[in-house]
Amino acid sequence: MRGWFLAHAKTVEQREQIWSDDPTAFRAQAAEWIAANFPPQLKGCNPLIFQNDADAAAADADFELWRERVAAAGLGMPHWPRRYGGAGLTAEQADIIRLELAAAGAFNPMRSNGTMMLGPTLMEYGTEEQKLQHLPFIASHERRWCQGFSEPGAGSDLASLKTRAEDLGDHFLVNGQKIWTSGGDQADWCFCLVRTDNSRKQGGISFLLIDMKSPGVEARPIVLISGSTHFSEVFLSDVKVPKANLVGEVNQGWSIAKRLLTFERGGLTEGRGEAPSLAPLAREYVGADAEGRIADPDLRGRLIRNALRSEAYNLTLKRHAADAAAQQAGPIPISAIKNLGSGVAQERSELLIELLGWRGLGWEGEGYAFAELEATRAWLHSKAFSIYGGSYEVQNNITSKRVLGLPDQG
């Protein structure tokens, strides 16, 4: 533990850049820092390309250099206090950083299950010891996390989970199975829901932090329709978990999990960013008329509709972020925003495959460009957008009950 505190002290020492309190001066500082530190070779890249495959990310020197610089400046989670690996900035300053990154064609390389879900949850529910133990490594991406929620018999009805944590005094003994665990085979730690009381459903669930290197933990990758393997099934067999790894109180895990899922849905709405126009590709693959317009008028109309929906969605995100920064209740619930984003992204993937024609049907081999093959795999992966993070139907139920006040179907 002493070694960790020494390492953390060094990290904080590296983060001594003085930021101006004046918004105009701060924006200029942020733009200058990004211009000096962001590798130009990464401009316009989708950060998810690097984060879907840990091996590819580790092999990319530019990406690793960018991540190291962001971590040293505390800008991965800029609004977190410095003692937790952040830069100690205000919410307004953090939003300026986000906008300046977008303006420069850059991105935050720290997006992960840790920053998107567990970190904000620990901020609210974790002990000071848990925060100091985990948050700096989340902010610097030195510790990867996976989410142990869903089970073979507990998907949409998550509260019916059966993974059991038996209280054995100074530790819990965990037995059970998790499924659809993103990055489970590459994660260092897992935030996990376990059953500590069989007499109650939601009221018998606790929230544990489990070291994935613990004896009895086994993660098996699942090959998806897109060919990727970022999901795993995780088996927990007599896994010893120290009592210090319990977040909150015993049997209060359901409330913590609901709060975490709110952070997850919010993170999913922010992760896709502003996608570039499909018009240039459409002109290349479909052709243009004498006036330079996309030759197929029906396709042209649907591309315009998707572009308008995408712009409206991004403006809604900015309005929601502004409301959050001002600590005001946003007019649109996060569940509705998540469904809107899923719909726009899925529609875009369908349009991209359509305009590529037969070149959008490739899987491997000669005759296809790398971008064409990636488009096919991305289209297949997009089918999950309306499922993970809570299905489309679950989100609509949340909105109808909690926002519109509609009664349950009798």
N, C-alpha and C positions, 0 to 999 in steps of 0.2 A: 504493500500500500504506500510506503514511503517513496518508493520509486515512481509510483504514479503521480504523487503530488509534485515531485521534482520535475517530471516531464510536463505536467500541466502548467507549472510556474513558467517554464521556458516558453510554452505556447502563448501564455498571456503576455510575456515580455515582448514577443514578436508583434503583438497587436497594439502597439503604442501610437498608431497614427492618430493625429488630432483632427477630428472632424469639426467643421464649422456649425454653429447653431443657426446661422442664417440660411434659409431655404435656397436662395439663389446661389450663394457661395457653396453650399453643400452639393447642389446639383452639379456645379462646375467641377468640384473635387471628385465626385463620383464618376463623371464622364472622363476626367483625366486619368483616374486610377484604372478604369476599365480599358482605356486606350493603351495604357502602358503595360498592362498585364495580360489581357486576353489574347491568346494565340490567334492570329488572323486566319490560320488554316481551318479553324473550327467555326468560322462565321457562317451563320445560317444553318448549322447542323442541329438535328433534333437530339437533345440529350438522352432521350430514351433509347437511341441506337446503342449508346455506350452502356447504359445501365441494364439492358436486357441480357447482356452476356458479360459476366464478370471477367472472363478470360480476355475478351476483346478489349474491354476497358483497360485492363492492366497492361495490355500490349501497346496501347496508344500513348505515345510519349507526350503529345500535345495536350491530350485530355488530362493526363496525370499531372502535368505541369500546371495546368489551369486549376485543377482541384487543390493542389498544394498551395497555390497563391491565395485562392479564396479562403482556404482553411486558416492560413497564417494571418489573414486580415480579419477573420471572424465574420466574413460576409456570407457564409453558407446559411447561417441563421442570424442575420444582422441585428434583429430586435431582441435576441437573447442577451442576458447579462454576460459580462466578460468571464466571470468565474465558471459559467456553463459553456464556454466556447464560442459565444457570440461577440458582437462588436459593441453592445450596449447602446444601440441606436433606438430612436423612437419609432413608433409604427409609421409615422409620416416619412421619416428618413428611409426606413426599410422599403417603403413603396416607391420612393424616388430611385433607390438602387435598382429595384425591379424594372422600372420604366427605362432607366438608362441602359440596363442590360439589353432590353428589347430593342431600343433605338440603335444600339451598336451591333445588332445581330448576334449578341452573346446570350448566355444562359447560366443559370445557377447549377453547378455540377453536383450539388449535394442532395438532390431530390432522391428520397428513399423512404422505405417504411419507417425508418427511424425519425427522419425529419418531418415526414408528412403525418404520422400517426402517433408513435410512442412518445416522441419528444414533447409535443404539446400536452399530452396526457400526463406525463410525469411532472410537468410544470404545475399542474393543478392538483394531482393526487399523490405524487411521490414524496418520500421523506427527503430531507436535505442530503442525507448520506446517499440515497439512490440517485438523486440529481447529480451530485458530484461524481459518483461512480460511472454514470452512463452518458449524461448529456454532452460533455466535451468530446467524447468519442463519436457521438452521433453527429455533432456539428462539423467534425472534421472527416467524417466518413471512414473512420478507422475501425468502426464496429458495425457490422451488417446485421439487420434484424429481419425476422420473418414473423408472420401473424398466425398463431395457432388457434383459430376460431372454429371454422367449419369441420364437420365430421361426416363420415359416410351416411349416418342417419340423422344429421342435424345441419341442414343447409339453410333454407329460408326460415325454418323453425329452429333457429340457433339455440334457443333456451332449452331444447330437449337434449343438449349435449350430455355425454356419458363419461368422458375422460375423468377419472377419479383421482383426487388428491387426498390421501389418508394422513391425518395428523399423527406424527410419531414423536412428538415432543419438541426437539430442536430442529426438525425438518419435516417436509411433506414427502410422501412416497407416491409418485404419479404413475398411473397406468392408463393407457388408452391409445386412440389413433386420431390423427388429424388428416384432412384432405384439402387439396387445392391450396397448399401452402406456398405462396410465391417466394421463390428463392430459398426454399427450405434446405436444399442440398448445399447451398453456399453461405448460409447465414452463420453468424457467430453466436447469436442469441435469439430467443423466441419469446414474444409476449403472448401468453397462453391463458385461455379460459378453462377452468377445471371445476368439477363438481365436488363441493365439500359438504353438501347436505342433500340427501336423497328425498327428504320429506317435503321440500319446496322446489319449485321449478326455477323461476328467475331468482328467487331469494336464496338459492343454495349454490350459487356460482361465485368463485373467487378468481382473482387476477394475479397470475404468477409470472415472474421473469425466469426463464430457463436457459441455462448455458447449454448450447447445442453440442458441446464437447463432453457433456456428462455421460457416464456409462449408462447404457440402456436407451439412448436416443439414436434412431436410425431414420434417415431421410432417403426416399427412393424417388427419383425424377419421373415425371409423367410426360410422355411425348404427346404434344397437342396437334391439332389438325394443321396448324401453321408450320409445324416442324420444330418449333421451339420446345424447350424443356424447363421453362422457368417456374412451373408448378411442380410440387412434390407431394407425396403422401408421407406422413411422419408417424413413426411408431414409438411409443413411450412405454418402456418395460422396466418397472421398478426403478424409476429415476428419482434420485434423492435431490430435493430442492430446499435450500436453507430457508428458514422462516424469514430472514431478512429480505428475501426476494418477493415477498407478498406486497403487492401495491394496494393501499387502502386497508380496509378491515376484512376479515373472513366473512364470506357470504355477501359482500358488497360489490362483487365483480361485475354484476349486470349493469349497474349504474355507470361504472367506469367504462365498460365496453360500449355503451350507448354514446357516451361522450367521445370516445375514440372513433367510433364510426362516423360521427359528425365531422371530425377532423379529416377522416379518410375521404368522405364524399366531397368535402371542400377541396382537398388536395387533388382529387381526380378531375375536378372541374378546371383546375389551374394547370394541369400537367401537359396538355396538348399544345398550348400556345396558339399563336396566330399562324395558320397554315398558309403557305404561298398560293397564289392563284393557279388554278388548273388551266386557264385560258391558253398560255403558251404551249402546253403539252397537247391540248385539244387541236390547236392549229397545226402542230407538227404531225399528229397521228391521224386526225380526221380531215385536215385541210381547211383552207379559207376560201371565201368567195371573192368576187372582184373588188369588194369594198373592204377586204381584210377581216371580215367577221368569220367566226367559226361556221364552216359550211353547213352543218346539220342544224337547222333552226330549232328543232325540238330539244336536242342536246344543249344547244346554246342557252335556251330558256331555262333548263333545269340547272345548268351551271350557274347562271345568274341568281336563280332562287337560292341555291346552296350558299353562294358567296354572300348574299344579303342576310341569310339566316346566321351565317358564321359571324358576320360583322355585328349583328344585333346581339348575338350571344357574348362576344368579346366585350362589347360596350356594357352589357349587363354585369359581366364579371367585374369590370372596372368600377361600376356603380356600387356593386356589393362590397368590393374591397374598400372603397371610400367610406361607405357606411360603417364598416368594421373598424377602420382607422379612427373614425370619429366616435366610436363606441355607440353607434345607433343601430337599432334593429332594422335589418334590411327588408325591403318590401317583398322579396322573393325568397321562399325557403330553399335551403341548400338541396333538399331532395328534388325539387323541381328543376333547379339549375343543373344538377347531375344528369337528369333525364334529357334535358335540352341539349347538353353537350354531347351525350351519347348519340342522340339522333342525328345531330349535325355531322359528327365524325363518321358514323356508319354510312350516311348518305354520300359523303365525300368519297369514301372508299369504293362504294358501288359505282359512282360516276367515273372514278379513275380507271377501274377495270373495264368499264364500258368503252371509254375513249381509246384505251390501248388496243381493243379488239383482240385478235388472236395472240398478240404479244402479252396480253394480260392473263394468259392461261398457262404460262410456263411454270415449271417446278425446278428443273435443273437441266444441265446440258448446254450444248452450243446453240447459237441462234437467238439467244436472249441476252439483253443487256442486264447488268447487275441491278440497276434501278427497276427494271421490269419484273425481275424475279422477286425483289423486295416488295414491290407493290402487290403482287399476288399473295405473298405471305402476310402482309399487313392487312389486306382485305379479309383474309381468313381470320386473323387475330381480332379484327374489329367486331366480329360477331359476339365477342365476350364483353364489349363495352357496356351493353345493357344488362349484364348479368353480375359481373364482379362489383364489389363495393355495395351490394344490395341490388337485387334485380329491379327492372323497370316497374314491375307490378308492386313490389314492396315499397319502392319510393313513392308511387302514386298513393298507396294506402297511408303512408306516413303523412303526406301532404293533405289528404282528404280528412284525416282524423285530427291532426295536430294544428293544422292551419285553417282549414275550412270548417272544422268542428262538425263534420258529418258523422252520423252514428254508424256503428258496426252493422254489417248485414245480419239480420236476425234469421 
